[in-house]
Amino acid sequence: MLARRKPLDSSQALRKLTLLRPRFVYVRVRVRDVSIPIFVFVPLGLLELAPRVAEYILRREPHKPETEYVLQALRAVQGQTWELRKLPPFALVEAEVKNEAEVQIGIW
């Protein structure tokens, strides 16, 4: 008896592909004295790799009891950044500082 593969639903395949699209974390700063806002874009992939790199660096050093809490926190965060890819573009934080500057951090 031959095993048959069930064909993939096109919407499921498309959903999986959209998770691989390039995403960016951005920071927009606008100061009242400067008319042009300042943008900084960082690929979301760097944010996903940062906990793994930090954990690798901390493990290479001699074991210290102070770093155990940080290592546990880094292990907890590692899988959570992938969830940001499922979300639509939105602003994470918007702040205005005494009507002088505006800061916006978001995902695009």
Residue pairs with C-beta under 8 A, 6 or more apart in sequence:
19 82
19 85
19 86
21 85
22 43
22 44
23 43
23 44
23 84
23 85
23 107
23 108
24 41
24 42
24 43
24 44
24 107
24 108
25 41
25 42
25 43
25 44
25 47
25 105
25 106
25 107
25 108
26 39
26 40
26 41
26 42
26 104
26 105
26 106
26 107
26 108
27 39
27 40
27 103
27 104
27 105
28 37
28 38
28 39
28 102
28 103
28 104
28 105
28 106
29 37
29 38
29 101
29 102
29 103
30 37
30 38
30 101
30 102
31 100
31 101
32 99
32 100
32 101
41 108
44 81
44 84
44 85
44 107
47 81
47 84
48 81
48 82
51 74
51 75
51 77
51 78
51 81
52 74
52 78
54 70
54 74
55 71
55 74
55 75
55 78
58 67
58 70
58 71
58 74
59 71
61 67
84 107
87 107
89 106
89 107
89 108
90 106
90 107
91 104
91 105
91 106
92 105
92 106
92 107
93 103
93 104
93 105
93 106
94 102
94 103
94 104
94 105
95 102
95 103
95 104
96 102
96 103
97 103
